[in-house]
Amino acid sequence: MSVKEGLIQLSGNLRAATVTAVSTGGAGAASWLDFIPDDIGKLGVLITGCLSVVLIFTWIRRGFYDKTQHELDVRLKEQQIEINQSVLEDVEEAEESTV
């Protein structure tokens, strides 16, 4: 598995998103309460921003993929219906010609 695939899989994981959100909130609160230095809080915000951008692009990309997949499925089903209808018409014509 490549790094890109790992990041995409991680970004789609609800548990990873929850841990990221809680740790970011904790780092922000600890920085605000002066439990940790401001630099660490700023680093946490920077990392969170990067992760948020990755999540946003991943979900947008997944949405486009799902939409395209749905459109292809609809086209395939329409073609199957047309084929089934033409076969049914051929069978009906063959039955009429034999009667």
Secondary structure as the mmCIF struct_conf table of DSSP 4:
data_model
#
loop_
_struct_conf.conf_type_id
_struct_conf.id
_struct_conf.beg_label_comp_id
_struct_conf.beg_label_asym_id
_struct_conf.beg_label_seq_id
_struct_conf.end_label_comp_id
_struct_conf.end_label_asym_id
_struct_conf.end_label_seq_id
HELX_RH_AL_P HELX_RH_AL_P1 VAL A 3 SER A 11
TURN_TY1_P TURN_TY1_P1 GLY A 12 GLY A 12
HELX_RH_AL_P HELX_RH_AL_P2 LEU A 14 TRP A 32
TURN_TY1_P TURN_TY1_P2 LEU A 33 ASP A 34
BEND BEND1 PHE A 35 ILE A 36
HELX_RH_AL_P HELX_RH_AL_P3 ASP A 38 THR A 98
#
